[in-house]
Amino acid sequence: MTVLAHLPDLPRLPAYVYDLAGLREHAAGVRAALSGAAELFYAAKANPDAPILRALEPFVDGFEVASGGELEHVRAAVPGAPLAFGGPGKTDEELALAGGVQRLHVESPHELRRLIALGERPVDVLLRANLDLPVRGAALAMSGPFGMDEDGLAECAALLPHAPWLRLRGVHAHLASGLDAPAMLDLAARIAGWALPWLAGLGVDRPELNLGGGMAVDYRNPAHRFDWAAYGSGLAAAGHRARLRIEPGRAITAYHGWYVTEVLDVKRTRGEAYAVLRGGTHHLRTPVTKGHDQPFTVLGTGTGPALGPGPVTLVGQLCTPKDVFATRVEAPGLRVGDRVAFGMAGAYAWNISHHGFLMHPRPDFHYVSG
């Protein structure tokens, strides 16, 4: 039974539905494509739901977290899983947790000084590099708040010999998101070309390079997927002489979640057709954040008034004109009572949304395992 077959029978809307069986199959494919060329950590920020984390655990080498709250949540959901702790603006309380993680990603010289001041506790660190490596075609470039330029990295390198309990393992360099496999491989080569000689000069004899995530996810064409096979074989063929790690999030879970709601009202205003749906972007912020039309499927369950032919804009219940799921899209015959299932809602969806606005009820959550 497919996940879509479950959607007409959901007892309450809106609801999130996650395909755990499909997620496990996808994660297994990614792991196989990497073929030992790189370690696979899942970026929990994309979707930290505990059943999602548990479904992924057998197929990943660990999880990347970006706050003390995420760290505690992931530890509770998947006890014992290796963790990498990154993100700017770590507090002293968060840095105090570093002794229990596999790698700590240091974001600035000041952060390193505060880590040193916490005392002699062994911590394995990667220095996060914000390198001047232009990336064409990126959907998002990681700007100044993230990591350090060459001067900041040199300042950290000068501090580390005075704190031998902090072990420099390598460099973290997530520079951009929304890249295809050839662009990711080109960026990896340029990162390695800078980082490996720099680390060798510091005496790091078994260097690690964390290349981050950023694998492209195409919401306009969900069938077009990142080429994991080409990426894995390309990394293996490059022979970067380093322990490589990647931290994808969106490209792992986006395809395996749906936000399901229903049409409450249909109308025309100054010639434009609108369908008002239960819920809104306070549940599914992705289309507003990314500036796209969220892909959807209409389940013909309604019996109320219908729209005629022509494009329709799908909106939610919020008191803002920005509460838009999709603009001027085709949904012939859409009527009150129809269920609308928005796909690609498995990442940066519920967890990135402004839940409290207007105090609407929260959605239900369902997990399909087979």
Rosetta blueprint (number, residue, H / E / L):
1 M L
2 T L
3 V H
4 L H
5 A H
6 H H
7 L H
8 P H
9 D H
10 L L
11 P L
12 R L
13 L L
14 P L
15 A E
16 Y E
17 V E
18 Y E
19 D E
20 L H
21 A H
22 G H
23 L H
24 R H
25 E H
26 H H
27 A H
28 A H
29 G H
30 V H
31 R H
32 A H
33 A H
34 L H
35 S L
36 G L
37 A L
38 A L
39 E E
40 L E
41 F E
42 Y E
43 A E
44 A H
45 K H
46 A H
47 N L
48 P L
49 D L
50 A H
51 P H
52 I H
53 L H
54 R H
55 A H
56 L H
57 E H
58 P H
59 F H
60 V L
61 D L
62 G E
63 F E
64 E E
65 V E
66 A L
67 S L
68 G H
69 G H
70 E H
71 L H
72 E H
73 H H
74 V H
75 R H
76 A H
77 A H
78 V L
79 P L
80 G L
81 A L
82 P L
83 L E
84 A E
85 F E
86 G L
87 G L
88 P L
89 G L
90 K L
91 T L
92 D H
93 E H
94 E H
95 L H
96 A L
97 L L
98 A H
99 G H
100 G H
101 V L
102 Q L
103 R E
104 L E
105 H E
106 V E
107 E L
108 S L
109 P H
110 H H
111 E H
112 L H
113 R H
114 R H
115 L H
116 I H
117 A H
118 L L
119 G L
120 E L
121 R L
122 P L
123 V E
124 D E
125 V E
126 L E
127 L E
128 R E
129 A E
130 N L
131 L L
132 D L
133 L L
134 P L
135 V L
136 R L
137 G L
138 A L
139 A L
140 L E
141 A E
142 M L
143 S L
144 G L
145 P L
146 F L
147 G L
148 M E
149 D L
150 E H
151 D H
152 G H
153 L H
154 A H
155 E H
156 C H
157 A H
158 A H
159 L H
160 L H
161 P H
162 H H
163 A L
164 P L
165 W L
166 L E
167 R E
168 L E
169 R E
170 G E
171 V E
172 H E
173 A L
174 H L
175 L L
176 A E
177 S E
178 G L
179 L E
180 D L
181 A H
182 P H
183 A H
184 M H
185 L H
186 D H
187 L H
188 A H
189 A H
190 R H
191 I H
192 A H
193 G H
194 W H
195 A H
196 L H
197 P H
198 W H
199 L H
200 A H
201 G H
202 L L
203 G L
204 V L
205 D L
206 R L
207 P L
208 E E
209 L E
210 N E
211 L L
212 G L
213 G L
214 G L
215 M E
216 A L
217 V L
218 D L
219 Y L
220 R L
221 N L
222 P L
223 A L
224 H L
225 R L
226 F L
227 D L
228 W H
229 A H
230 A H
231 Y H
232 G H
233 S H
234 G H
235 L H
236 A H
237 A H
238 A H
239 G L
240 H L
241 R L
242 A L
243 R E
244 L E
245 R E
246 I E
247 E L
248 P L
249 G L
250 R H
251 A H
252 I H
253 T H
254 A H
255 Y H
256 H H
257 G E
258 W E
259 Y E
260 V E
261 T E
262 E E
263 V E
264 L E
265 D E
266 V E
267 K E
268 R E
269 T E
270 R L
271 G L
272 E E
273 A E
274 Y E
275 A E
276 V E
277 L E
278 R L
279 G L
280 G L
281 T L
282 H L
283 H L
284 L L
285 R L
286 T H
287 P H
288 V H
289 T H
290 K H
291 G L
292 H L
293 D L
294 Q L
295 P L
296 F E
297 T E
298 V E
299 L E
300 G L
301 T L
302 G L
303 T L
304 G L
305 P L
306 A E
307 L L
308 G L
309 P L
310 G L
311 P E
312 V E
313 T E
314 L E
315 V E
316 G L
317 Q L
318 L L
319 C L
320 T L
321 P L
322 K L
323 D L
324 V E
325 F E
326 A E
327 T E
328 R E
329 V E
330 E E
331 A L
332 P L
333 G L
334 L L
335 R E
336 V L
337 G L
338 D L
339 R E
340 V E
341 A E
342 F E
343 G L
344 M L
345 A L
346 G L
347 A L
348 Y L
349 A L
350 W H
351 N H
352 I H
353 S L
354 H L
355 H L
356 G L
357 F H
358 L H
359 M H
360 H L
361 P L
362 R L
363 P L
364 D E
365 F E
366 H E
367 Y E
368 V E
369 S L
370 G L
